[in-house]
Amino acid sequence: MLSTLLNPFQDTLLPLGEWIEAVVEWLVENYRWFFQLIRLSIIGLLNGIEHFFVAMPQVVFLMLLGAIAWQIAGRRLAILSVLGI
């Protein structure tokens, strides 16, 4: 009895896991179109970036990397960045 008075919430558990699972399930069922729109937008963006880098010649990429590193951090890091690739 004394332990119940000192810790009244000992046996009280909130089913947070079940609540969160129910909310996520409801969101997926009712807003699937929204999540699909976000997914397709991100996939399109990533595919565009991938095609850009795949189509770019390696020499151009190295020059671009060196120029960006030179502008941001200086000549020494630019040289090390190009040599590191």
PDB file of N, CA, C and O in Angstrom:
ATOM      1  N   MET A   1       0.819  -1.187   0.000  1.00  0.00           N
ATOM      2  CA  MET A   1       0.000   0.000   0.000  1.00  0.00           C
ATOM      3  C   MET A   1       0.861   1.249   0.000  1.00  0.00           C
ATOM      4  O   MET A   1       0.542   2.233  -0.667  1.00  0.00           O
ATOM      5  N   LEU A   2       1.955   1.207   0.751  1.00  0.00           N
ATOM      6  CA  LEU A   2       2.838   2.368   0.816  1.00  0.00           C
ATOM      7  C   LEU A   2       3.502   2.635  -0.536  1.00  0.00           C
ATOM      8  O   LEU A   2       3.688   3.788  -0.925  1.00  0.00           O
ATOM      9  N   SER A   3       3.861   1.548  -1.257  1.00  0.00           N
ATOM     10  CA  SER A   3       4.482   1.751  -2.567  1.00  0.00           C
ATOM     11  C   SER A   3       3.493   2.356  -3.557  1.00  0.00           C
ATOM     12  O   SER A   3       3.892   3.095  -4.457  1.00  0.00           O
ATOM     13  N   THR A   4       2.218   2.051  -3.398  1.00  0.00           N
ATOM     14  CA  THR A   4       1.193   2.634  -4.259  1.00  0.00           C
ATOM     15  C   THR A   4       1.027   4.115  -3.971  1.00  0.00           C
ATOM     16  O   THR A   4       0.791   4.905  -4.885  1.00  0.00           O
ATOM     17  N   LEU A   5       1.145   4.489  -2.733  1.00  0.00           N
ATOM     18  CA  LEU A   5       1.031   5.905  -2.383  1.00  0.00           C
ATOM     19  C   LEU A   5       2.247   6.695  -2.844  1.00  0.00           C
ATOM     20  O   LEU A   5       2.121   7.848  -3.256  1.00  0.00           O
ATOM     21  N   LEU A   6       3.421   6.081  -2.775  1.00  0.00           N
ATOM     22  CA  LEU A   6       4.642   6.784  -3.171  1.00  0.00           C
ATOM     23  C   LEU A   6       4.799   6.875  -4.690  1.00  0.00           C
ATOM     24  O   LEU A   6       5.383   7.832  -5.200  1.00  0.00           O
ATOM     25  N   ASN A   7       4.286   5.895  -5.399  1.00  0.00           N
ATOM     26  CA  ASN A   7       4.404   5.876  -6.853  1.00  0.00           C
ATOM     27  C   ASN A   7       3.045   5.509  -7.454  1.00  0.00           C
ATOM     28  O   ASN A   7       2.823   4.350  -7.805  1.00  0.00           O
ATOM     29  N   PRO A   8       2.129   6.482  -7.578  1.00  0.00           N
ATOM     30  CA  PRO A   8       0.772   6.156  -8.026  1.00  0.00           C
ATOM     31  C   PRO A   8       0.693   5.738  -9.499  1.00  0.00           C
ATOM     32  O   PRO A   8      -0.301   5.139  -9.909  1.00  0.00           O
ATOM     33  N   PHE A   9       1.706   6.038 -10.288  1.00  0.00           N
ATOM     34  CA  PHE A   9       1.659   5.719 -11.715  1.00  0.00           C
ATOM     35  C   PHE A   9       2.444   4.456 -12.048  1.00  0.00           C
ATOM     36  O   PHE A   9       2.766   4.217 -13.212  1.00  0.00           O
ATOM     37  N   GLN A  10       2.749   3.663 -11.057  1.00  0.00           N
ATOM     38  CA  GLN A  10       3.552   2.470 -11.251  1.00  0.00           C
ATOM     39  C   GLN A  10       2.885   1.494 -12.219  1.00  0.00           C
ATOM     40  O   GLN A  10       3.556   0.940 -13.090  1.00  0.00           O
ATOM     41  N   ASP A  11       1.607   1.281 -12.084  1.00  0.00           N
ATOM     42  CA  ASP A  11       0.903   0.312 -12.920  1.00  0.00           C
ATOM     43  C   ASP A  11       0.183   0.956 -14.097  1.00  0.00           C
ATOM     44  O   ASP A  11      -0.461   0.257 -14.880  1.00  0.00           O
ATOM     45  N   THR A  12       0.278   2.249 -14.233  1.00  0.00           N
ATOM     46  CA  THR A  12      -0.407   2.952 -15.304  1.00  0.00           C
ATOM     47  C   THR A  12       0.545   3.135 -16.478  1.00  0.00           C
ATOM     48  O   THR A  12       1.558   3.827 -16.367  1.00  0.00           O
ATOM     49  N   LEU A  13       0.217   2.518 -17.586  1.00  0.00           N
ATOM     50  CA  LEU A  13       1.022   2.642 -18.797  1.00  0.00           C
ATOM     51  C   LEU A  13       0.164   3.229 -19.908  1.00  0.00           C
ATOM     52  O   LEU A  13      -0.985   2.829 -20.102  1.00  0.00           O
ATOM     53  N   LEU A  14       0.724   4.164 -20.619  1.00  0.00           N
ATOM     54  CA  LEU A  14       0.022   4.732 -21.767  1.00  0.00           C
ATOM     55  C   LEU A  14       0.410   3.933 -23.006  1.00  0.00           C
ATOM     56  O   LEU A  14       1.595   3.690 -23.236  1.00  0.00           O
ATOM     57  N   PRO A  15      -0.555   3.527 -23.795  1.00  0.00           N
ATOM     58  CA  PRO A  15      -0.243   2.749 -24.998  1.00  0.00           C
ATOM     59  C   PRO A  15       0.204   3.658 -26.154  1.00  0.00           C
ATOM     60  O   PRO A  15      -0.452   3.719 -27.194  1.00  0.00           O
ATOM     61  N   LEU A  16       1.320   4.357 -25.960  1.00  0.00           N
ATOM     62  CA  LEU A  16       1.782   5.303 -26.978  1.00  0.00           C
ATOM     63  C   LEU A  16       2.093   4.614 -28.297  1.00  0.00           C
ATOM     64  O   LEU A  16       1.787   5.148 -29.364  1.00  0.00           O
ATOM     65  N   GLY A  17       2.694   3.439 -28.235  1.00  0.00           N
ATOM     66  CA  GLY A  17       3.022   2.716 -29.462  1.00  0.00           C
ATOM     67  C   GLY A  17       1.791   2.418 -30.295  1.00  0.00           C
ATOM     68  O   GLY A  17       1.798   2.591 -31.514  1.00  0.00           O
ATOM     69  N   GLU A  18       0.742   1.973 -29.641  1.00  0.00           N
ATOM     70  CA  GLU A  18      -0.502   1.668 -30.356  1.00  0.00           C
ATOM     71  C   GLU A  18      -1.130   2.936 -30.919  1.00  0.00           C
ATOM     72  O   GLU A  18      -1.651   2.929 -32.034  1.00  0.00           O
ATOM     73  N   TRP A  19      -1.082   4.027 -30.153  1.00  0.00           N
ATOM     74  CA  TRP A  19      -1.652   5.287 -30.629  1.00  0.00           C
ATOM     75  C   TRP A  19      -0.899   5.792 -31.851  1.00  0.00           C
ATOM     76  O   TRP A  19      -1.512   6.203 -32.836  1.00  0.00           O
ATOM     77  N   ILE A  20       0.410   5.762 -31.790  1.00  0.00           N
ATOM     78  CA  ILE A  20       1.214   6.250 -32.915  1.00  0.00           C
ATOM     79  C   ILE A  20       0.990   5.375 -34.136  1.00  0.00           C
ATOM     80  O   ILE A  20       0.881   5.884 -35.252  1.00  0.00           O
ATOM     81  N   GLU A  21       0.921   4.074 -33.938  1.00  0.00           N
ATOM     82  CA  GLU A  21       0.662   3.165 -35.052  1.00  0.00           C
ATOM     83  C   GLU A  21      -0.696   3.446 -35.686  1.00  0.00           C
ATOM     84  O   GLU A  21      -0.825   3.412 -36.909  1.00  0.00           O
ATOM     85  N   ALA A  22      -1.699   3.721 -34.875  1.00  0.00           N
ATOM     86  CA  ALA A  22      -3.034   4.028 -35.397  1.00  0.00           C
ATOM     87  C   ALA A  22      -3.032   5.338 -36.176  1.00  0.00           C
ATOM     88  O   ALA A  22      -3.670   5.437 -37.225  1.00  0.00           O
ATOM     89  N   VAL A  23      -2.320   6.346 -35.671  1.00  0.00           N
ATOM     90  CA  VAL A  23      -2.251   7.639 -36.366  1.00  0.00           C
ATOM     91  C   VAL A  23      -1.538   7.483 -37.702  1.00  0.00           C
ATOM     92  O   VAL A  23      -1.990   8.019 -38.713  1.00  0.00           O
ATOM     93  N   VAL A  24      -0.422   6.748 -37.712  1.00  0.00           N
ATOM     94  CA  VAL A  24       0.323   6.553 -38.959  1.00  0.00           C
ATOM     95  C   VAL A  24      -0.524   5.782 -39.961  1.00  0.00           C
ATOM     96  O   VAL A  24      -0.545   6.124 -41.143  1.00  0.00           O
ATOM     97  N   GLU A  25      -1.217   4.757 -39.508  1.00  0.00           N
ATOM     98  CA  GLU A  25      -2.081   3.989 -40.402  1.00  0.00           C
ATOM     99  C   GLU A  25      -3.188   4.864 -40.979  1.00  0.00           C
ATOM    100  O   GLU A  25      -3.498   4.767 -42.167  1.00  0.00           O
ATOM    101  N   TRP A  26      -3.787   5.720 -40.146  1.00  0.00           N
ATOM    102  CA  TRP A  26      -4.839   6.621 -40.621  1.00  0.00           C
ATOM    103  C   TRP A  26      -4.289   7.607 -41.646  1.00  0.00           C
ATOM    104  O   TRP A  26      -4.921   7.869 -42.670  1.00  0.00           O
ATOM    105  N   LEU A  27      -3.094   8.157 -41.361  1.00  0.00           N
ATOM    106  CA  LEU A  27      -2.485   9.103 -42.296  1.00  0.00           C
ATOM    107  C   LEU A  27      -2.205   8.445 -43.641  1.00  0.00           C
ATOM    108  O   LEU A  27      -2.465   9.033 -44.691  1.00  0.00           O
ATOM    109  N   VAL A  28      -1.680   7.236 -43.607  1.00  0.00           N
ATOM    110  CA  VAL A  28      -1.363   6.542 -44.856  1.00  0.00           C
ATOM    111  C   VAL A  28      -2.632   6.235 -45.635  1.00  0.00           C
ATOM    112  O   VAL A  28      -2.660   6.390 -46.856  1.00  0.00           O
ATOM    113  N   GLU A  29      -3.671   5.807 -44.956  1.00  0.00           N
ATOM    114  CA  GLU A  29      -4.921   5.483 -45.648  1.00  0.00           C
ATOM    115  C   GLU A  29      -5.578   6.719 -46.251  1.00  0.00           C
ATOM    116  O   GLU A  29      -6.097   6.658 -47.366  1.00  0.00           O
ATOM    117  N   ASN A  30      -5.564   7.835 -45.535  1.00  0.00           N
ATOM    118  CA  ASN A  30      -6.308   9.011 -45.978  1.00  0.00           C
ATOM    119  C   ASN A  30      -5.492   9.989 -46.813  1.00  0.00           C
ATOM    120  O   ASN A  30      -6.067  10.780 -47.562  1.00  0.00           O
ATOM    121  N   TYR A  31      -4.190   9.955 -46.705  1.00  0.00           N
ATOM    122  CA  TYR A  31      -3.355  10.912 -47.427  1.00  0.00           C
ATOM    123  C   TYR A  31      -2.300  10.220 -48.279  1.00  0.00           C
ATOM    124  O   TYR A  31      -1.210  10.756 -48.480  1.00  0.00           O
ATOM    125  N   ARG A  32      -2.620   9.035 -48.779  1.00  0.00           N
ATOM    126  CA  ARG A  32      -1.681   8.301 -49.624  1.00  0.00           C
ATOM    127  C   ARG A  32      -1.293   9.126 -50.851  1.00  0.00           C
ATOM    128  O   ARG A  32      -0.131   9.122 -51.256  1.00  0.00           O
ATOM    129  N   TRP A  33      -2.242   9.822 -51.434  1.00  0.00           N
ATOM    130  CA  TRP A  33      -1.977  10.629 -52.623  1.00  0.00           C
ATOM    131  C   TRP A  33      -0.924  11.689 -52.329  1.00  0.00           C
ATOM    132  O   TRP A  33      -0.073  11.969 -53.173  1.00  0.00           O
ATOM    133  N   PHE A  34      -0.974  12.273 -51.152  1.00  0.00           N
ATOM    134  CA  PHE A  34      -0.016  13.312 -50.784  1.00  0.00           C
ATOM    135  C   PHE A  34       1.385  12.727 -50.632  1.00  0.00           C
ATOM    136  O   PHE A  34       2.358  13.305 -51.115  1.00  0.00           O
ATOM    137  N   PHE A  35       1.485  11.590 -49.966  1.00  0.00           N
ATOM    138  CA  PHE A  35       2.784  10.954 -49.786  1.00  0.00           C
ATOM    139  C   PHE A  35       3.343  10.459 -51.120  1.00  0.00           C
ATOM    140  O   PHE A  35       4.554  10.500 -51.339  1.00  0.00           O
ATOM    141  N   GLN A  36       2.468   9.992 -52.006  1.00  0.00           N
ATOM    142  CA  GLN A  36       2.921   9.574 -53.335  1.00  0.00           C
ATOM    143  C   GLN A  36       3.433  10.773 -54.129  1.00  0.00           C
ATOM    144  O   GLN A  36       4.418  10.659 -54.859  1.00  0.00           O
ATOM    145  N   LEU A  37       2.774  11.914 -53.991  1.00  0.00           N
ATOM    146  CA  LEU A  37       3.211  13.132 -54.669  1.00  0.00           C
ATOM    147  C   LEU A  37       4.592  13.551 -54.183  1.00  0.00           C
ATOM    148  O   LEU A  37       5.456  13.903 -54.985  1.00  0.00           O
ATOM    149  N   ILE A  38       4.798  13.515 -52.878  1.00  0.00           N
ATOM    150  CA  ILE A  38       6.114  13.845 -52.326  1.00  0.00           C
ATOM    151  C   ILE A  38       7.159  12.852 -52.819  1.00  0.00           C
ATOM    152  O   ILE A  38       8.257  13.244 -53.214  1.00  0.00           O
ATOM    153  N   ARG A  39       6.815  11.557 -52.796  1.00  0.00           N
ATOM    154  CA  ARG A  39       7.754  10.523 -53.235  1.00  0.00           C
ATOM    155  C   ARG A  39       8.139  10.714 -54.699  1.00  0.00           C
ATOM    156  O   ARG A  39       9.317  10.639 -55.051  1.00  0.00           O
ATOM    157  N   LEU A  40       7.151  10.959 -55.546  1.00  0.00           N
ATOM    158  CA  LEU A  40       7.437  11.134 -56.970  1.00  0.00           C
ATOM    159  C   LEU A  40       8.247  12.402 -57.225  1.00  0.00           C
ATOM    160  O   LEU A  40       9.107  12.418 -58.106  1.00  0.00           O
ATOM    161  N   SER A  41       7.985  13.452 -56.471  1.00  0.00           N
ATOM    162  CA  SER A  41       8.759  14.686 -56.622  1.00  0.00           C
ATOM    163  C   SER A  41      10.219  14.464 -56.249  1.00  0.00           C
ATOM    164  O   SER A  41      11.118  14.918 -56.956  1.00  0.00           O
ATOM    165  N   ILE A  42      10.454  13.776 -55.154  1.00  0.00           N
ATOM    166  CA  ILE A  42      11.830  13.515 -54.719  1.00  0.00           C
ATOM    167  C   ILE A  42      12.534  12.590 -55.697  1.00  0.00           C
ATOM    168  O   ILE A  42      13.702  12.806 -56.019  1.00  0.00           O
ATOM    169  N   ILE A  43      11.840  11.559 -56.177  1.00  0.00           N
ATOM    170  CA  ILE A  43      12.442  10.644 -57.150  1.00  0.00           C
ATOM    171  C   ILE A  43      12.790  11.394 -58.428  1.00  0.00           C
ATOM    172  O   ILE A  43      13.861  11.181 -58.997  1.00  0.00           O
ATOM    173  N   GLY A  44      11.897  12.272 -58.888  1.00  0.00           N
ATOM    174  CA  GLY A  44      12.184  13.052 -60.092  1.00  0.00           C
ATOM    175  C   GLY A  44      13.385  13.960 -59.918  1.00  0.00           C
ATOM    176  O   GLY A  44      14.220  14.070 -60.816  1.00  0.00           O
ATOM    177  N   LEU A  45      13.478  14.608 -58.773  1.00  0.00           N
ATOM    178  CA  LEU A  45      14.618  15.479 -58.493  1.00  0.00           C
ATOM    179  C   LEU A  45      15.921  14.687 -58.452  1.00  0.00           C
ATOM    180  O   LEU A  45      16.916  15.092 -59.053  1.00  0.00           O
ATOM    181  N   LEU A  46      15.916  13.567 -57.750  1.00  0.00           N
ATOM    182  CA  LEU A  46      17.132  12.757 -57.649  1.00  0.00           C
ATOM    183  C   LEU A  46      17.530  12.158 -58.994  1.00  0.00           C
ATOM    184  O   LEU A  46      18.718  12.071 -59.304  1.00  0.00           O
ATOM    185  N   ASN A  47      16.553  11.745 -59.793  1.00  0.00           N
ATOM    186  CA  ASN A  47      16.871  11.227 -61.127  1.00  0.00           C
ATOM    187  C   ASN A  47      17.475  12.318 -62.010  1.00  0.00           C
ATOM    188  O   ASN A  47      18.399  12.053 -62.779  1.00  0.00           O
ATOM    189  N   GLY A  48      16.958  13.538 -61.903  1.00  0.00           N
ATOM    190  CA  GLY A  48      17.525  14.646 -62.671  1.00  0.00           C
ATOM    191  C   GLY A  48      18.961  14.936 -62.278  1.00  0.00           C
ATOM    192  O   GLY A  48      19.812  15.155 -63.140  1.00  0.00           O
ATOM    193  N   ILE A  49      19.236  14.939 -60.976  1.00  0.00           N
ATOM    194  CA  ILE A  49      20.609  15.164 -60.509  1.00  0.00           C
ATOM    195  C   ILE A  49      21.520  14.038 -60.984  1.00  0.00           C
ATOM    196  O   ILE A  49      22.647  14.283 -61.413  1.00  0.00           O
ATOM    197  N   GLU A  50      21.028  12.803 -60.906  1.00  0.00           N
ATOM    198  CA  GLU A  50      21.831  11.661 -61.355  1.00  0.00           C
ATOM    199  C   GLU A  50      22.145  11.757 -62.844  1.00  0.00           C
ATOM    200  O   GLU A  50      23.284  11.531 -63.250  1.00  0.00           O
ATOM    201  N   HIS A  51      21.149  12.089 -63.659  1.00  0.00           N
ATOM    202  CA  HIS A  51      21.381  12.206 -65.102  1.00  0.00           C
ATOM    203  C   HIS A  51      22.362  13.338 -65.408  1.00  0.00           C
ATOM    204  O   HIS A  51      23.170  13.230 -66.330  1.00  0.00           O
ATOM    205  N   PHE A  52      22.289  14.414 -64.639  1.00  0.00           N
ATOM    206  CA  PHE A  52      23.213  15.530 -64.829  1.00  0.00           C
ATOM    207  C   PHE A  52      24.650  15.083 -64.600  1.00  0.00           C
ATOM    208  O   PHE A  52      25.533  15.378 -65.406  1.00  0.00           O
ATOM    209  N   PHE A  53      24.884  14.370 -63.498  1.00  0.00           N
ATOM    210  CA  PHE A  53      26.245  13.950 -63.195  1.00  0.00           C
ATOM    211  C   PHE A  53      26.724  12.814 -64.093  1.00  0.00           C
ATOM    212  O   PHE A  53      27.916  12.734 -64.389  1.00  0.00           O
ATOM    213  N   VAL A  54      25.833  11.942 -64.528  1.00  0.00           N
ATOM    214  CA  VAL A  54      26.227  10.852 -65.420  1.00  0.00           C
ATOM    215  C   VAL A  54      26.583  11.400 -66.800  1.00  0.00           C
ATOM    216  O   VAL A  54      27.512  10.906 -67.440  1.00  0.00           O
ATOM    217  N   ALA A  55      25.861  12.407 -67.261  1.00  0.00           N
ATOM    218  CA  ALA A  55      26.112  12.967 -68.583  1.00  0.00           C
ATOM    219  C   ALA A  55      27.345  13.866 -68.611  1.00  0.00           C
ATOM    220  O   ALA A  55      27.898  14.121 -69.681  1.00  0.00           O
ATOM    221  N   MET A  56      27.777  14.346 -67.459  1.00  0.00           N
ATOM    222  CA  MET A  56      28.914  15.267 -67.395  1.00  0.00           C
ATOM    223  C   MET A  56      30.230  14.495 -67.550  1.00  0.00           C
ATOM    224  O   MET A  56      30.443  13.492 -66.869  1.00  0.00           O
ATOM    225  N   PRO A  57      31.106  14.957 -68.438  1.00  0.00           N
ATOM    226  CA  PRO A  57      32.419  14.316 -68.549  1.00  0.00           C
ATOM    227  C   PRO A  57      33.204  14.458 -67.242  1.00  0.00           C
ATOM    228  O   PRO A  57      33.023  15.420 -66.496  1.00  0.00           O
ATOM    229  N   GLN A  58      34.074  13.488 -66.982  1.00  0.00           N
ATOM    230  CA  GLN A  58      34.820  13.480 -65.726  1.00  0.00           C
ATOM    231  C   GLN A  58      35.737  14.686 -65.593  1.00  0.00           C
ATOM    232  O   GLN A  58      35.913  15.217 -64.497  1.00  0.00           O
ATOM    233  N   VAL A  59      36.318  15.116 -66.695  1.00  0.00           N
ATOM    234  CA  VAL A  59      37.230  16.260 -66.643  1.00  0.00           C
ATOM    235  C   VAL A  59      36.469  17.523 -66.239  1.00  0.00           C
ATOM    236  O   VAL A  59      36.967  18.329 -65.453  1.00  0.00           O
ATOM    237  N   VAL A  60      35.274  17.688 -66.773  1.00  0.00           N
ATOM    238  CA  VAL A  60      34.459  18.855 -66.427  1.00  0.00           C
ATOM    239  C   VAL A  60      34.075  18.800 -64.947  1.00  0.00           C
ATOM    240  O   VAL A  60      34.080  19.824 -64.264  1.00  0.00           O
ATOM    241  N   PHE A  61      33.744  17.611 -64.458  1.00  0.00           N
ATOM    242  CA  PHE A  61      33.407  17.471 -63.042  1.00  0.00           C
ATOM    243  C   PHE A  61      34.599  17.823 -62.162  1.00  0.00           C
ATOM    244  O   PHE A  61      34.440  18.514 -61.155  1.00  0.00           O
ATOM    245  N   LEU A  62      35.786  17.359 -62.528  1.00  0.00           N
ATOM    246  CA  LEU A  62      36.985  17.682 -61.748  1.00  0.00           C
ATOM    247  C   LEU A  62      37.260  19.181 -61.755  1.00  0.00           C
ATOM    248  O   LEU A  62      37.623  19.751 -60.726  1.00  0.00           O
ATOM    249  N   MET A  63      37.088  19.819 -62.907  1.00  0.00           N
ATOM    250  CA  MET A  63      37.301  21.268 -62.977  1.00  0.00           C
ATOM    251  C   MET A  63      36.268  22.007 -62.120  1.00  0.00           C
ATOM    252  O   MET A  63      36.606  22.958 -61.415  1.00  0.00           O
ATOM    253  N   LEU A  64      35.029  21.571 -62.184  1.00  0.00           N
ATOM    254  CA  LEU A  64      33.973  22.184 -61.380  1.00  0.00           C
ATOM    255  C   LEU A  64      34.236  21.985 -59.887  1.00  0.00           C
ATOM    256  O   LEU A  64      34.083  22.918 -59.099  1.00  0.00           O
ATOM    257  N   LEU A  65      34.624  20.788 -59.505  1.00  0.00           N
ATOM    258  CA  LEU A  65      34.945  20.510 -58.106  1.00  0.00           C
ATOM    259  C   LEU A  65      36.109  21.370 -57.637  1.00  0.00           C
ATOM    260  O   LEU A  65      36.066  21.935 -56.544  1.00  0.00           O
ATOM    261  N   GLY A  66      37.142  21.468 -58.454  1.00  0.00           N
ATOM    262  CA  GLY A  66      38.290  22.298 -58.097  1.00  0.00           C
ATOM    263  C   GLY A  66      37.920  23.768 -57.971  1.00  0.00           C
ATOM    264  O   GLY A  66      38.388  24.448 -57.058  1.00  0.00           O
ATOM    265  N   ALA A  67      37.084  24.265 -58.879  1.00  0.00           N
ATOM    266  CA  ALA A  67      36.683  25.675 -58.829  1.00  0.00           C
ATOM    267  C   ALA A  67      35.846  25.974 -57.582  1.00  0.00           C
ATOM    268  O   ALA A  67      36.029  27.005 -56.936  1.00  0.00           O
ATOM    269  N   ILE A  68      34.938  25.074 -57.254  1.00  0.00           N
ATOM    270  CA  ILE A  68      34.111  25.287 -56.056  1.00  0.00           C
ATOM    271  C   ILE A  68      34.967  25.234 -54.801  1.00  0.00           C
ATOM    272  O   ILE A  68      34.824  26.079 -53.917  1.00  0.00           O
ATOM    273  N   ALA A  69      35.858  24.245 -54.714  1.00  0.00           N
ATOM    274  CA  ALA A  69      36.728  24.134 -53.538  1.00  0.00           C
ATOM    275  C   ALA A  69      37.656  25.340 -53.440  1.00  0.00           C
ATOM    276  O   ALA A  69      37.930  25.818 -52.339  1.00  0.00           O
ATOM    277  N   TRP A  70      38.139  25.834 -54.568  1.00  0.00           N
ATOM    278  CA  TRP A  70      39.028  26.996 -54.565  1.00  0.00           C
ATOM    279  C   TRP A  70      38.296  28.240 -54.053  1.00  0.00           C
ATOM    280  O   TRP A  70      38.849  29.012 -53.269  1.00  0.00           O
ATOM    281  N   GLN A  71      37.052  28.428 -54.499  1.00  0.00           N
ATOM    282  CA  GLN A  71      36.282  29.596 -54.070  1.00  0.00           C
ATOM    283  C   GLN A  71      35.902  29.519 -52.591  1.00  0.00           C
ATOM    284  O   GLN A  71      35.871  30.538 -51.901  1.00  0.00           O
ATOM    285  N   ILE A  72      35.618  28.324 -52.115  1.00  0.00           N
ATOM    286  CA  ILE A  72      35.170  28.178 -50.728  1.00  0.00           C
ATOM    287  C   ILE A  72      36.339  28.138 -49.756  1.00  0.00           C
ATOM    288  O   ILE A  72      36.297  28.790 -48.713  1.00  0.00           O
ATOM    289  N   ALA A  73      37.393  27.374 -50.088  1.00  0.00           N
ATOM    290  CA  ALA A  73      38.421  27.114 -49.073  1.00  0.00           C
ATOM    291  C   ALA A  73      39.841  27.465 -49.497  1.00  0.00           C
ATOM    292  O   ALA A  73      40.753  27.417 -48.671  1.00  0.00           O
ATOM    293  N   GLY A  74      40.047  27.809 -50.735  1.00  0.00           N
ATOM    294  CA  GLY A  74      41.399  28.185 -51.137  1.00  0.00           C
ATOM    295  C   GLY A  74      42.036  27.194 -52.096  1.00  0.00           C
ATOM    296  O   GLY A  74      41.512  26.115 -52.373  1.00  0.00           O
ATOM    297  N   ARG A  75      43.205  27.621 -52.592  1.00  0.00           N
ATOM    298  CA  ARG A  75      43.888  26.858 -53.634  1.00  0.00           C
ATOM    299  C   ARG A  75      44.359  25.494 -53.141  1.00  0.00           C
ATOM    300  O   ARG A  75      44.274  24.506 -53.870  1.00  0.00           O
ATOM    301  N   ARG A  76      44.851  25.437 -51.917  1.00  0.00           N
ATOM    302  CA  ARG A  76      45.404  24.186 -51.406  1.00  0.00           C
ATOM    303  C   ARG A  76      44.335  23.085 -51.318  1.00  0.00           C
ATOM    304  O   ARG A  76      44.577  21.949 -51.728  1.00  0.00           O
ATOM    305  N   LEU A  77      43.166  23.421 -50.788  1.00  0.00           N
ATOM    306  CA  LEU A  77      42.095  22.432 -50.700  1.00  0.00           C
ATOM    307  C   LEU A  77      41.575  22.066 -52.090  1.00  0.00           C
ATOM    308  O   LEU A  77      41.168  20.926 -52.314  1.00  0.00           O
ATOM    309  N   ALA A  78      41.583  23.008 -53.015  1.00  0.00           N
ATOM    310  CA  ALA A  78      41.147  22.708 -54.379  1.00  0.00           C
ATOM    311  C   ALA A  78      42.061  21.665 -55.005  1.00  0.00           C
ATOM    312  O   ALA A  78      41.589  20.717 -55.632  1.00  0.00           O
ATOM    313  N   ILE A  79      43.355  21.838 -54.837  1.00  0.00           N
ATOM    314  CA  ILE A  79      44.311  20.871 -55.394  1.00  0.00           C
ATOM    315  C   ILE A  79      44.128  19.511 -54.733  1.00  0.00           C
ATOM    316  O   ILE A  79      44.115  18.484 -55.411  1.00  0.00           O
ATOM    317  N   LEU A  80      43.987  19.503 -53.420  1.00  0.00           N
ATOM    318  CA  LEU A  80      43.800  18.237 -52.711  1.00  0.00           C
ATOM    319  C   LEU A  80      42.480  17.564 -53.091  1.00  0.00           C
ATOM    320  O   LEU A  80      42.420  16.337 -53.166  1.00  0.00           O
ATOM    321  N   SER A  81      41.432  18.336 -53.331  1.00  0.00           N
ATOM    322  CA  SER A  81      40.141  17.769 -53.725  1.00  0.00           C
ATOM    323  C   SER A  81      40.229  17.105 -55.089  1.00  0.00           C
ATOM    324  O   SER A  81      39.715  16.004 -55.288  1.00  0.00           O
ATOM    325  N   VAL A  82      40.878  17.773 -56.017  1.00  0.00           N
ATOM    326  CA  VAL A  82      41.008  17.212 -57.366  1.00  0.00           C
ATOM    327  C   VAL A  82      41.900  15.975 -57.343  1.00  0.00           C
ATOM    328  O   VAL A  82      41.600  14.979 -58.002  1.00  0.00           O
ATOM    329  N   LEU A  83      42.989  16.033 -56.593  1.00  0.00           N
ATOM    330  CA  LEU A  83      43.877  14.874 -56.519  1.00  0.00           C
ATOM    331  C   LEU A  83      43.234  13.719 -55.753  1.00  0.00           C
ATOM    332  O   LEU A  83      43.529  12.555 -56.024  1.00  0.00           O
ATOM    333  N   GLY A  84      42.368  14.030 -54.810  1.00  0.00           N
ATOM    334  CA  GLY A  84      41.709  12.987 -54.030  1.00  0.00           C
ATOM    335  C   GLY A  84      40.683  12.203 -54.823  1.00  0.00           C
ATOM    336  O   GLY A  84      40.403  11.047 -54.507  1.00  0.00           O
ATOM    337  N   ILE A  85      40.133  12.807 -55.825  1.00  0.00           N
ATOM    338  CA  ILE A  85      39.150  12.112 -56.663  1.00  0.00           C
ATOM    339  C   ILE A  85      39.904  11.294 -57.671  1.00  0.00           C
ATOM    340  O   ILE A  85      39.294  10.614 -58.496  1.00  0.00           O
TER     341      ILE A  85
END
